[in-house]
């Protein structure tokens, strides 16, 4: 939306210049300006004065003046100079030509030289003719000591207020009075469809609280202030007012409202740890602790490493310390600024508690698994999850039940785990009388390749089977999804908030009891699998954990992670969490990393909505540019939902963002209804049709064109748009793909039949002759002591540590007759360790797993260079179950007693 608006203003500037040159008519420019009126009504700049001035110039046939004004507005929007220069707002200001043509944004060093700018939405019943006067009254409230500066945006209806909040990311505060209309002043069917798809029904109810609740649903970070002329005490105490920052009596002094708006922004702008770290760096400190680099003396006085100081700058070293006093706080037991920063992060991300983690989300995952699970517990785990979950299972001694995601064999990758698979595992445990041992469901959301679960549905249906089940959602790749109203419901914290609200609604019990009557007293597993189950709200214990790699999608330094908690029983595991922190967190955490987590939270609360919206828009532009380019699309394409998600998991019927028949409503319906949804910011670019395997193509882009990626498959690479990307990045990518496609064309044209045959064989090898993806087979019986007959859990910890004893291990070459004979005749081959090829990046073998023909075939067909846990020169490392059994027998009490008697 944001860049589309900029494009339209550039088009207006071009049309105005063409009118001046005589190649376009005045009516062309008038039509373009008129098309922008509805959108511009939801933004402060250019505002009514500049728009009126532009229209007057057009009406008076002043083509030159109209061209200059259009270019001025377009450039101010592009460079955001209107946020800094007051003259940009004055239609009578004569800006120099070099100013009008200046397209350079503010410099990198300007952080302390300006006041952050934002916009405030004012809903009013006053006629539009009064809005300019109201705006001037608000501007007169500004004071030199104000830390921020804002411009008002006025609307007169419920619909316009909602649309302004959706369209304009600069709005971060809203003032709502009682008494305004429902209908928009614009005839805009698209905006009305947006309202319906976002859950606002056209019932014409216009209470201030209803509007406040609707705005909070789409943008929970907004500060909302309500003005009322009656019963303000009653209004302020109503449960529905929980979403409101403050209620004012409508005739209060306007300065109080102004100050409250600024105070609300200051609350979000404050970064307790970062602010204190800056103060610490400005103090003269004598350091007698074990960190010579602190204060930078060892660097800047050195003849040999002074260049590092010049590269990083003095502040990095002034802000370094290993002390936890003087206000710097301790990450292991925070009580001061880190604790406050974590509490503010909990507010921003919709959690009850947040832990900052400086060792990456690998550590966050292991901390959560260790704190929540113990030996003999059972966890249902996505077999394709990050290796940190598997290692966490080893450390905690939990017995995992591995569940399989749906395969995408053509692209050598897995999707996500179907809900029926999860329910089937739970029902099997229940039938075996062992459901009480199941403690945790551990899933990745979104997956590396962009598959997002219908998180609320998964949790509700699982809670219907086991009301106290704990959920761990690894959202390493989608932490920023919290700040999109479309993606938020598919996050752990977003779905948990919806379930918590549902549990408080009396209608939830009615829905549960109605379903129980329909199912009967003893429904079959078949009926339960086919039903969208509703949990008993009286029994549910909502316990949800989410890990996110803040550094992967927000402005945090590498390894910055957060662990989010929304658990009604957290008090029962809080001590265990402290132990997990002590176990895994460094006693020397990096101060700059902690500060970056603090700052990342600030940024997302104040501008995250717009940044995520831009990331989604960038991704959609890449999809459009690649898949519609006549040359590039011949060799490359970005996969849509239809090719990434089987039809049975797309209940809405949604196929792709680029489907010409798809509407905005179809997209939102898919986001809400489908079992799996494809995160638009994650784009699987197929390169096998261009003759490149994923690793080869990734290397080419990095070495020759300076384009970096971090995930590949056999025949694809993953493109990820984030809050850092710009339209220039898109242009560079497309230009590079055009160049590569043109080079392929030239080779095929000039190389003759031999070149074309070799190219065809290479494409066939990558796209057709692909190995089948192996599923997890089973744990060997040696590691299933105490397990159920009909459930597949196993003792992964025992298997893992058995491999530490060389006498219990053997090696079998992957290629050769011994391996084939063992597969045919036995004894069974049992993996001694995790084997993780990159790609695809998930364990295809885990300790204690029996190797099958499909696993071996997959390993033999792999042509990747990096396989963790496999030594090519020695072969497969296997456990010897007979030797393990003999060792156990020798250690058993009965054997020890027998040996003693013999002695």
C-alpha positions in Angstrom: 0.0 0.0 0.0 2.8 2.4 1.0 4.9 2.0 -2.1 1.8 1.9 -4.3 0.9 5.4 -3.0 4.4 6.6 -3.8 4.2 5.1 -7.3 0.9 6.9 -7.9 2.4 10.2 -6.9 5.4 9.6 -9.2 2.8 8.9 -12.0 1.1 12.2 -11.2 4.4 14.0 -11.4 5.2 12.4 -14.7 1.7 13.2 -16.0 2.0 16.8 -15.0 5.4 17.1 -16.7 3.9 15.5 -19.8 1.1 18.0 -19.8 3.6 20.8 -19.5 5.5 19.3 -22.5 2.3 18.9 -24.5 2.3 15.1 -24.7 -0.7 14.7 -22.3 -4.0 16.5 -21.7 -5.0 18.4 -18.6 -7.8 15.8 -18.1 -5.2 13.1 -17.7 -3.7 14.9 -14.7 -7.1 15.8 -13.2 -8.1 12.1 -13.4 -4.9 10.9 -11.7 -5.2 13.5 -8.9 -8.9 12.7 -8.3 -8.1 9.0 -8.0 -5.9 9.8 -5.0 -8.4 11.9 -3.0 -9.8 9.0 -1.0 -6.4 7.7 0.0 -5.0 11.1 0.7 -7.9 11.8 3.1 -6.3 9.3 5.4 -2.8 10.9 5.5 -1.6 14.2 6.9 0.7 15.0 4.0 0.3 16.5 1.5 -2.9 17.6 3.3 -5.8 19.7 2.1 -3.8 22.9 1.5 -1.3 21.4 -0.9 -3.9 19.4 -2.7 -6.1 22.5 -3.1 -3.1 24.4 -4.4 -2.3 21.6 -6.9 -6.0 21.5 -8.1 -6.0 25.3 -8.4 -2.9 25.3 -10.6 -4.5 22.7 -12.8 -7.8 24.6 -13.0 -5.9 27.7 -14.0 -4.1 25.9 -16.8 -0.7 26.5 -15.1 1.0 23.4 -16.4 4.4 24.5 -15.2 3.2 25.3 -11.7 1.3 22.1 -11.5 4.4 20.1 -12.6 6.5 21.8 -10.0 4.0 21.2 -7.2 3.4 17.6 -8.2 7.1 16.9 -8.2 7.5 18.7 -4.9 4.9 16.5 -3.2 6.2 13.4 -4.8 9.8 14.0 -3.7 8.7 15.0 -0.2 6.8 11.7 0.2 9.7 9.7 -1.3 12.4 11.3 0.9 10.1 11.9 3.9 11.4 15.4 4.0 8.0 16.7 5.1 8.7 15.2 8.5 11.7 17.4 8.9 11.1 20.7 7.0 8.2 22.9 7.8 8.4 24.6 4.4 7.2 21.4 2.7 3.7 22.0 4.2 3.4 25.6 2.9 1.9 25.9 -0.6 3.2 29.4 -0.9 6.8 28.5 0.0 9.1 28.9 -3.0 11.5 26.0 -2.7 14.7 26.2 -4.8 14.9 23.9 -7.8 17.7 21.9 -6.1 15.4 21.4 -3.1 12.5 20.2 -5.3 14.8 17.8 -7.0 16.5 16.6 -3.9 15.8 12.9 -3.4 18.3 12.1 -0.7 16.9 10.9 2.6 18.1 12.0 6.0 21.7 11.0 6.7 22.7 8.0 8.9 24.0 10.3 11.6 20.8 12.4 12.1 19.4 10.3 15.0 20.0 13.0 17.6 19.2 16.0 15.4 15.5 15.6 14.9 12.2 14.9 16.8 10.5 11.7 15.6 7.4 12.4 13.6 4.0 10.6 13.8 0.4 11.1 12.9 -2.7 11.1 15.2 -6.1 10.1 14.0 -8.9 12.4 15.2 -12.4 11.1 14.7 -14.9 14.0 14.8 -18.5 14.9 14.2 -17.5 18.3 13.1 -18.0 19.1 9.4 -15.1 18.7 7.1 -15.0 22.5 6.5 -13.9 22.9 10.1 -11.0 20.4 10.0 -8.3 22.8 8.9 -9.2 25.2 11.8 -9.1 22.2 14.2 -5.7 21.2 12.8 -4.3 24.7 13.5 -5.6 24.7 17.0 -3.7 21.4 17.6 -0.5 22.8 16.1 -0.6 25.7 18.5 -0.3 23.2 21.4 3.2 22.3 20.3 6.0 23.3 22.6 9.8 23.4 21.9 10.4 20.9 24.7 8.1 18.3 23.2 10.1 15.2 22.4 8.0 14.3 19.3 6.0 16.1 16.7 2.8 14.9 15.2 0.3 16.0 12.6 -3.5 15.3 12.8 -5.5 13.3 10.4 -9.3 14.0 10.6 -12.1 11.6 9.7 -15.8 11.8 10.4 -17.0 8.1 10.4 -16.4 4.7 11.8 -15.5 3.3 8.3 -13.0 6.1 7.6 -11.3 5.7 11.0 -10.9 2.0 10.4 -9.6 2.4 6.9 -7.2 5.2 8.0 -5.7 2.9 10.6 -5.3 0.1 8.0 -3.9 2.3 5.2 -1.7 4.8 7.1 1.1 3.2 9.1 2.2 6.6 10.5 -0.9 6.8 12.7 0.1 5.5 16.2 -2.5 7.3 18.3 -6.2 7.8 17.9 -8.6 10.2 19.6 -12.3 9.0 19.5 -15.3 11.0 20.7 -18.9 9.9 21.2 -21.2 10.7 18.3 -20.0 10.1 14.8 -21.5 8.5 11.7 -20.8 5.0 10.4 -20.6 5.3 6.7 -17.5 6.7 4.9 -17.7 10.0 3.0 -16.1 8.2 0.1 -17.7 5.8 -2.4 -15.0 3.2 -2.0 -16.3 -0.4 -2.4 -12.7 -1.8 -2.0 -12.4 -0.2 1.4 -15.8 -1.5 2.4 -14.8 -5.0 1.4 -11.6 -4.6 3.5 -13.8 -3.8 6.5 -15.9 -6.9 6.1 -12.9 -9.2 5.6 -11.3 -7.7 8.8 -14.4 -8.5 10.8 -16.3 -5.2 11.0 -20.0 -5.8 10.3 -22.1 -3.1 8.8 -24.6 -2.8 11.6 -24.2 1.0 11.9 -23.3 0.9 15.6 -20.9 3.8 16.2 -20.0 3.7 19.9 -16.6 4.9 20.7 -15.8 1.7 22.5 -16.8 -0.4 19.6 -14.5 1.6 17.3 -11.7 1.4 19.9 -12.1 -2.4 20.0 -12.1 -2.7 16.2 -8.9 -0.6 15.9 -7.2 -2.6 18.6 -8.0 -5.9 16.8 -6.1 -4.8 13.8 -3.4 -2.7 15.5 -3.0 -3.6 19.2 0.0 -1.2 19.5 -2.2 1.9 19.0 -2.9 4.3 21.9 -6.6 5.1 21.9 -8.1 8.0 23.8 -11.9 8.4 24.2 -13.7 11.7 24.7 -17.2 11.7 26.2 -19.6 14.3 27.5 -21.5 12.0 29.8 -20.9 9.2 32.3 -17.1 9.2 31.9 -16.7 7.4 35.2 -19.0 4.6 34.1 -17.3 4.5 30.7 -13.8 4.3 32.1 -14.7 1.4 34.5 -16.4 -0.7 31.8 -14.6 -4.0 30.9 -14.7 -3.0 27.2 -12.6 0.1 28.1 -9.5 -2.1 28.8 -8.3 -1.4 25.3 -8.4 2.4 25.9 -5.4 4.3 27.3 -7.4 7.1 28.9 -11.0 8.5 28.9 -11.4 12.3 28.9 -14.4 14.4 29.6 -14.9 16.1 26.2 -14.6 19.7 27.5 -11.2 19.1 29.2 -8.3 21.4 28.4 -7.0 20.3 25.0 -3.4 20.6 26.3 -4.1 17.5 28.5 -5.0 15.5 25.5 -1.9 16.7 23.7 0.4 15.8 26.6 -1.3 12.4 27.0 -0.6 11.6 23.4 3.0 12.5 23.8 3.2 10.6 27.0 1.8 7.5 25.3 4.4 7.6 22.6 7.1 8.2 25.2 6.0 5.0 27.0 6.6 3.1 23.8 9.7 5.0 22.9 11.5 4.3 26.2 14.1 1.6 26.0 15.1 1.1 29.7 18.3 -1.0 29.1 19.5 0.9 26.0 18.8 4.3 27.6 20.8 3.3 30.7 23.6 1.8 28.6 24.0 5.2 26.8 24.1 7.0 30.2 26.7 4.4 31.4 28.9 5.0 28.3 29.0 8.8 29.0 30.3 8.3 32.6 34.0 8.1 33.5 34.5 4.5 34.7 37.5 2.7 36.2 37.4 -0.9 35.2 39.0 -3.6 37.3 37.0 -6.5 35.9 37.8 -9.2 33.4 37.0 -7.3 30.2 40.0 -5.5 28.9 38.2 -4.3 25.8 35.8 -2.2 28.0 36.2 1.6 27.6 38.4 0.8 24.5 41.8 1.7 26.0 43.4 -1.6 24.9 42.2 -0.9 21.4 42.7 2.8 20.8 46.2 2.8 22.4 47.3 -0.1 20.3 49.5 0.3 17.2 48.2 -3.1 16.0 44.4 -3.2 16.5 43.5 0.4 16.4 41.8 -0.2 13.1 39.1 -2.2 14.9 38.3 0.8 17.0 38.1 3.0 13.9 35.8 0.6 12.3 33.3 0.1 15.1 33.6 3.5 16.8 34.2 4.5 20.4 30.7 4.0 21.7 30.8 0.2 21.2 33.7 0.0 23.7 32.5 2.6 26.1 29.3 0.6 26.5 31.1 -2.6 27.1 31.2 -4.0 30.7 31.1 -7.3 32.5 29.6 -5.6 35.5 25.9 -6.0 36.5 25.9 -3.1 38.9 25.5 0.6 38.2 22.1 0.1 36.6 23.3 -2.4 34.0 21.4 -5.3 35.5 21.9 -9.1 35.2 20.4 -11.1 32.4 20.5 -14.2 34.6 18.4 -12.6 37.4 17.1 -9.3 36.1 15.6 -6.9 38.6 16.3 -3.5 37.0 16.5 -2.2 33.4 16.6 -5.6 31.8 13.5 -6.7 33.7 11.7 -3.5 32.7 12.8 -4.0 29.1 11.4 -7.6 29.1 8.1 -6.4 30.6 7.8 -3.9 27.8 8.5 -6.6 25.3 5.8 -8.7 26.8 3.3 -5.8 26.4 4.4 -5.3 22.8 4.2 -9.0 21.8 1.0 -9.9 23.7 2.7 -12.2 26.2 2.6 -12.4 30.0 6.4 -12.8 30.3 9.4 -12.4 28.0 12.9 -13.7 28.4 15.7 -12.1 26.5 18.1 -14.7 25.1 21.6 -13.8 23.7 22.6 -17.2 22.3 20.0 -17.4 19.6 16.7 -19.2 19.4 18.5 -22.5 19.5 19.0 -21.7 23.1 15.5 -20.4 23.6 14.1 -23.7 22.3 16.4 -25.8 24.6 15.5 -23.6 27.6 11.8 -24.2 27.0 12.1 -27.9 26.5 14.2 -28.3 29.6 11.9 -26.2 31.8 8.7 -27.9 30.7 9.7 -31.5 30.3 11.4 -34.2 32.3 12.4 -37.9 32.0 9.5 -40.2 31.1 7.3 -37.3 29.8 6.1 -37.6 26.2 6.1 -34.9 23.6 4.7 -34.8 20.2 7.3 -33.2 18.0 7.5 -32.2 14.3 10.3 -34.5 13.1 11.5 -31.7 10.7 11.9 -29.1 13.4 15.1 -27.3 14.1 17.8 -29.5 15.6 17.8 -27.5 18.8 14.4 -29.1 19.7 15.9 -32.6 19.2 18.9 -31.8 21.3 16.6 -30.4 23.9 14.7 -33.7 24.0 18.0 -35.5 24.6 19.0 -33.2 27.5 15.6 -33.4 29.2 15.1 -37.2 28.7 11.7 -36.8 27.3 10.4 -39.5 25.0 9.4 -37.9 21.6 6.7 -39.1 19.3 7.8 -37.8 15.9 5.0 -36.8 13.6 5.5 -36.2 9.9 4.8 -33.1 7.8 3.3 -33.4 4.4 6.0 -33.9 1.8 6.8 -31.7 -1.3 8.9 -34.4 -3.0 9.4 -32.4 -6.2 11.2 -29.7 -4.3 13.0 -32.0 -1.7 11.3 -30.3 1.2 8.6 -30.9 3.8 5.6 -28.7 4.6 3.9 -28.7 8.0 2.2 -31.4 10.1 -1.5 -32.0 9.4 -3.8 -31.7 12.3 -5.2 -35.1 11.8 -1.7 -36.6 12.2 -1.4 -34.8 15.6 -4.9 -35.8 16.7 -4.3 -39.4 15.7 -1.1 -39.5 17.8 -3.0 -38.1 20.8 -5.9 -40.5 20.4 -3.5 -43.4 20.2 -2.0 -42.4 23.5 -5.4 -42.1 25.1 -6.4 -45.5 23.8 -3.2 -46.9 25.3 -4.0 -45.3 28.7 -0.9 -43.1 28.5 -2.4 -39.6 27.6 -1.5 -38.2 31.0 2.2 -38.6 30.1 1.8 -36.4 27.1 3.0 -32.9 28.2 3.9 -30.9 25.1 3.1 -30.3 21.4 6.2 -28.9 19.7 5.8 -27.4 16.2 7.5 -24.9 13.9 5.5 -21.9 12.8 6.1 -20.6 10.2 8.4 -23.2 8.7 11.5 -22.2 6.9 9.6 -22.3 3.6 6.7 -20.2 4.9 4.0 -22.7 6.0 1.9 -21.1 8.8 -0.5 -23.2 10.9 -4.0 -22.4 11.7 -2.7 -22.0 15.3 -5.9 -21.4 17.1 -7.6 -24.4 15.5 -4.6 -26.6 16.3 -4.6 -25.6 20.0 -8.4 -25.7 20.4 -8.7 -29.2 18.9 -5.7 -30.5 20.9 -7.1 -29.0 24.1 -10.4 -30.8 23.4 -8.5 -34.1 23.8 -6.1 -33.0 26.6 -7.1 -29.7 28.3 -3.8 -29.1 30.0 -1.5 -29.7 27.0 1.4 -27.3 26.7 2.3 -25.8 23.3 5.7 -24.7 22.1 5.7 -22.8 18.9 9.0 -22.2 17.3 8.4 -18.9 15.4 12.0 -18.1 14.7 11.3 -16.9 11.2 8.1 -15.0 11.8 8.6 -12.9 14.9 7.5 -9.8 13.1 4.1 -11.4 12.2 2.7 -10.0 15.4 2.6 -6.6 13.8 0.4 -7.6 10.8 -3.3 -7.9 11.4 -3.4 -10.6 8.7 -0.6 -12.7 10.0 -1.1 -12.1 13.8 -3.9 -14.7 14.2 -1.5 -17.3 12.9 1.0 -16.6 15.7 1.1 -18.3 19.1 0.5 -15.2 21.1 -2.2 -13.9 18.6 -4.1 -17.2 18.7 -3.7 -17.5 22.5 -5.3 -14.1 23.0 -8.2 -15.1 20.8 -8.7 -18.4 22.7 -8.5 -16.6 26.1 -11.2 -14.2 25.0 -13.3 -17.1 23.8 -12.9 -18.9 27.1 -14.4 -15.8 28.9 -17.4 -15.7 26.6 -20.4 -17.6 27.9 -21.2 -18.8 24.4 -18.1 -21.0 24.5 -19.7 -23.4 27.0 -22.9 -23.5 24.9 -20.8 -24.4 21.8 -19.0 -27.1 23.6 -22.1 -28.7 25.1 -23.9 -28.6 21.7 -21.0 -30.5 20.1 -21.0 -33.0 22.9 -24.7 -33.7 22.3 -23.9 -34.2 18.6 -21.0 -36.5 19.2 -22.6 -38.6 21.8 -21.2 -40.2 24.9 -18.5 -42.4 23.3 -17.6 -41.0 19.8 -15.3 -43.1 17.7 -11.8 -42.0 16.8 -13.0 -41.7 13.2 -15.7 -39.3 14.3 -13.2 -37.3 16.4 -10.7 -37.0 13.5 -13.4 -35.8 11.2 -14.8 -33.2 13.6 -13.5 -29.7 14.3 -13.3 -30.3 18.0 -14.3 -27.7 20.6 -12.6 -27.8 24.1 -14.5 -27.6 27.4 -13.8 -24.0 28.5 -14.2 -25.1 32.2 -11.3 -27.5 31.9 -8.8 -25.7 29.6 -5.5 -24.6 31.0 -4.1 -22.3 28.4 -0.3 -22.8 28.3 1.5 -21.3 25.3 5.2 -20.7 24.6 6.6 -19.0 21.6 10.3 -18.5 20.6 11.3 -16.0 18.0 14.6 -15.1 16.5 14.3 -11.4 16.9 17.4 -10.9 14.8 15.8 -12.8 11.8 12.9 -10.4 11.2 13.5 -7.3 13.4 16.4 -4.9 14.0 18.3 -6.9 16.6 21.9 -8.0 16.4 22.6 -11.6 15.4 21.7 -14.2 18.1 19.1 -11.9 19.6 16.1 -14.0 20.6 13.0 -13.8 22.8 11.1 -16.5 24.6 7.4 -15.5 25.0 5.2 -17.0 27.7 1.4 -17.0 28.0 0.8 -19.7 30.6 -1.9 -19.6 33.3 0.2 -22.1 35.3 3.6 -20.5 34.8 4.0 -20.2 38.5 4.3 -24.0 38.7 7.3 -24.0 36.3 8.9 -20.6 37.0 11.6 -22.1 39.2 12.4 -24.6 36.4 12.7 -21.8 33.9 15.2 -20.1 36.1 17.2 -23.3 36.2 17.0 -23.5 32.4 18.3 -19.9 32.1 21.2 -20.7 34.5 21.9 -23.9 32.4 22.0 -22.3 29.0 22.4 -18.5 29.2 25.9 -17.1 29.2 27.2 -15.5 32.4 28.8 -12.9 30.1 26.0 -11.8 27.8 26.7 -9.1 25.2 25.4 -5.7 26.3 25.0 -4.5 22.8 22.9 -7.5 21.9 20.6 -7.0 24.9 20.2 -3.3 24.0 19.3 -4.3 20.4 16.5 -6.5 21.7 15.2 -3.5 23.7 15.5 -1.2 20.6 13.9 -3.8 18.3 10.8 -3.8 20.5 10.6 0.0 20.4 10.8 0.1 16.7 8.1 -2.6 16.2 5.7 -0.9 18.6 6.1 2.5 16.9 6.5 1.6 13.2 6.3 -2.2 13.0 2.9 -2.1 11.3 4.2 -0.1 8.4 7.5 -2.0 8.1 5.8 -5.4 8.0 3.2 -4.1 5.5 6.1 -2.9 3.3 7.9 -6.3 3.6 4.7 -8.1 2.4 4.3 -5.6 -0.4 8.0 -6.1 -1.5 7.4 -9.8 -1.6 4.3 -9.5 -3.7 6.2 -7.3 -6.1 8.9 -9.9 -6.4 6.4 -12.6 -7.1 4.7 -10.5 -9.7 8.0 -9.4 -11.4 9.4 -13.0 -11.6 6.4 -14.9 -12.6 5.1 -12.5 -15.3 8.4 -11.5 -16.9 8.5 -13.2 -20.4 12.1 -14.2 -20.2 12.7 -14.7 -16.5 9.6 -16.9 -16.0 10.9 -19.2 -18.7 13.6 -20.4 -16.3 12.6 -19.3 -12.8 9.4 -19.0 -10.9 8.2 -18.3 -7.4 5.9 -21.0 -6.1 2.4 -20.0 -5.0 0.2 -21.6 -2.4 -1.3 -24.0 -5.0 2.1 -25.7 -5.4 3.3 -25.4 -1.8 0.2 -26.6 0.0 -2.0 -29.5 -1.1 -5.6 -28.7 -1.9 -7.0 -30.6 1.1 -5.3 -28.1 3.4 -6.6 -25.0 1.5 -10.3 -25.2 2.5 -10.9 -21.7 1.1 -9.8 -22.8 -2.4 -7.2 -20.0 -2.5 -4.5 -20.7 -5.1 -2.1 -17.9 -5.3 -1.6 -14.2 -4.7 -1.2 -13.7 -8.5 -4.3 -15.6 -9.4 -6.3 -13.1 -11.6 -9.6 -14.3 -10.1 -8.5 -13.9 -6.5 -9.9 -10.9 -4.6 -8.8 -9.2 -1.3 -11.5 -11.1 0.4 -10.2 -14.5 -0.9 -6.8 -13.7 0.5 -8.1 -12.8 4.0 -10.5 -15.8 4.0 -7.5 -18.1 3.3 -5.6 -16.5 6.1 -8.5 -17.2 8.5 -9.8 -20.6 7.4 -7.2 -22.7 5.7 -5.3 -25.3 7.7 -2.1 -24.0 6.3 -1.3 -20.6 4.8 1.8 -19.4 3.0 3.6 -16.5 4.5 3.9 -14.0 1.6 7.3 -12.8 2.7 8.9 -16.2 2.1 9.4 -17.0 -1.5 10.6 -20.3 -2.9 12.3 -19.5 -6.2 12.7 -22.6 -8.4 16.1 -22.6 -10.1 16.2 -26.2 -11.2 14.4 -25.3 -14.4 17.4 -23.0 -15.1 19.8 -25.9 -14.6 21.0 -24.8 -11.2 20.8 -26.8 -8.0 20.0 -24.7 -4.9 23.5 -24.6 -3.5 25.1 -23.8 -6.9 22.6 -20.9 -7.5 23.0 -19.5 -4.0 26.8 -19.4 -4.6 26.4 -17.7 -8.0 24.2 -15.0 -6.6 26.6 -14.3 -3.7 29.9 -14.4 -5.6 29.0 -12.7 -8.8 26.0 -10.4 -7.9 26.3 -9.6 -4.2 22.9 -11.2 -3.4 22.8 -13.2 -0.2 20.4 -16.1 0.7 20.5 -18.6 3.5 18.3 -21.5 2.5 18.4 -23.9 -0.4 16.7 -27.1 -1.5 17.7 -29.5 -4.3 16.2 -27.3 -7.0 15.2 -24.0 -5.3 16.4 -21.2 -3.1 14.5 -19.2 -0.6 14.0 -15.5 -0.9 12.9 -13.7 2.2 11.7 -10.1 2.3 11.9 -8.3 5.6 11.7 -4.9 7.2 15.1 -4.0 5.7 14.2 -4.5 2.0 13.5 -1.7 -0.5 12.3 -1.4 -4.0 15.9 -1.0 -5.1 16.5 -4.5 -3.8 13.7 -5.8 -6.0 15.1 -4.0 -9.0 18.5 -5.4 -8.5 17.2 -9.0 -8.1 15.1 -8.8 -11.2 17.9 -7.3 -13.2 20.2 -10.2 -12.1 17.6 -12.8 -13.0 17.2 -11.2 -16.4 20.9 -11.3 -17.0 21.2 -15.0 -15.9 18.2 -16.0 -18.1 19.7 -14.1 -21.0 22.9 -15.9 -20.6 21.1 -19.3 -20.6 19.3 -18.3 -23.8 22.5 -17.4 -25.5 24.2 -20.6 -24.5 21.3 -22.7 -25.7 21.1 -20.7 -29.0 24.8 -20.9 -29.8 25.8 -24.2 -28.2 24.0 -26.5 -30.6 22.3 -29.8 -30.0 24.9 -31.0 -27.5 24.4 -27.9 -25.2 20.6 -28.2 -25.4 20.8 -31.9 -24.6 23.1 -31.4 -21.6 20.8 -28.6 -20.3 17.7 -30.8 -20.7 19.4 -33.7 -18.8 20.5 -31.4 -16.0 17.0 -30.0 -15.6 15.5 -33.5 -15.7 17.9 -34.6 -13.0 17.0 -31.7 -10.8 13.3 -31.5 -11.4 12.2 -35.1 -12.2 14.7 -37.5 -10.9 14.3 -36.5 -7.3 14.7 -38.8 -4.3 11.7 -39.7 -2.3 11.7 -38.0 1.1 12.1 -40.5 4.0 9.8 -40.5 6.9 10.8 -41.3 10.5 10.7 -45.1 10.7 10.7 -46.1 14.4 12.8 -46.4 17.4 14.6 -49.7 17.9 13.0 -51.9 20.6 16.1 -51.4 22.7 15.0 -47.8 23.3 11.3 -48.5 23.8 11.3 -49.9 27.3 8.1 -48.7 29.0 6.6 -47.4 25.7 3.2 -48.4 24.5 2.5 -51.1 22.0 0.5 -48.8 19.7 2.5 -45.5 20.2 5.9 -44.8 18.7 7.7 -42.9 21.4 11.3 -43.8 22.3 14.2 -43.1 24.7 16.3 -40.8 22.5 18.5 -39.8 25.4 19.7 -43.3 26.1 20.4 -43.9 22.4 22.3 -40.6 22.2 24.6 -41.3 25.1 25.2 -44.9 24.1 27.1 -43.5 21.1 29.7 -42.1 23.6 31.0 -45.7 24.2 33.0 -46.8 21.1 32.5 -50.5 22.1 28.7 -50.0 21.5 29.2 -48.6 18.0 30.1 -49.8 14.5 30.5 -48.2 11.1 28.9 -49.5 7.9 29.8 -47.9 4.5 26.8 -46.2 2.9 27.7 -47.6 -0.5 28.5 -51.2 -0.6 27.2 -54.8 -0.1 27.3 -54.7 3.7 24.7 -52.0 3.9 22.4 -53.7 1.3 22.8 -57.1 3.1 21.9 -55.6 6.5 18.8 -54.0 5.0 17.7 -57.4 3.5 18.8 -59.8 6.2 19.6 -57.9 9.3 20.6 -57.3 12.0 18.8 -54.0 11.9 20.9 -50.9 11.5 20.3 -48.4 14.3 21.5 -44.8 14.0 23.9 -43.7 16.7 23.5 -40.0 16.1 21.7 -37.2 14.3 22.3 -37.1 10.6 21.3 -33.7 9.2 22.0 -32.9 5.5 21.9 -29.2 4.4 19.6 -29.0 2.5 17.0 -30.0 3.5 18.2 -29.1 7.1 16.2 -31.5 9.2 17.4 -34.8 10.8 16.8 -37.7 8.5 18.2 -40.0 11.2 18.0 -39.6 15.0 19.7 -41.6 17.7 18.0 -45.0 18.2 16.2 -44.9 14.9 16.0 -48.0 12.7 17.3 -47.3 9.2 15.1 -48.3 6.3 15.6 -48.7 2.6 14.0 -45.3 1.9 16.4 -43.5 4.3 19.4 -45.2 2.8 18.2 -44.4 -0.8 17.7 -40.8 0.1 21.2 -40.6 1.6 22.7 -42.2 -1.5 20.9 -39.7 -3.8 22.0 -36.6 -1.9 24.5 -34.5 -3.7 25.0 -31.8 -1.0 28.3 -31.0 0.5 27.3 -30.5 4.1 25.9 -33.4 6.1 26.2 -33.0 9.9 26.7 -36.3 11.8 28.0 -38.3 8.8 31.6 -39.1 8.0 31.9 -40.1 4.4 35.2 -41.9 4.9 33.8 -44.1 7.7 30.2 -44.5 6.7 27.1 -44.7 8.8 27.7 -44.7 12.6 25.5 -47.4 14.1 24.6 -48.6 17.6 25.0 -52.3 18.4 21.8 -53.2 20.3 23.1 -56.6 21.5 26.1 -55.0 23.1 23.9 -52.3 24.7 21.7 -55.0 26.1 24.6 -56.9 27.5 26.0 -53.8 29.1 22.7 -53.0 30.7 22.4 -56.6 32.0 25.8 -56.4 33.5 24.8 -53.2 35.3 21.5 -54.5 36.6 21.1 -55.1 40.4 20.5 -58.8 39.8 23.7 -59.2 37.8 25.7 -57.3 40.5 24.3 -59.5 43.2 25.2 -62.7 41.3 28.8 -61.4 40.8 29.1 -60.6 44.5 27.9 -64.1 45.5 30.3 -65.7 43.1 33.2 -63.7 44.6 
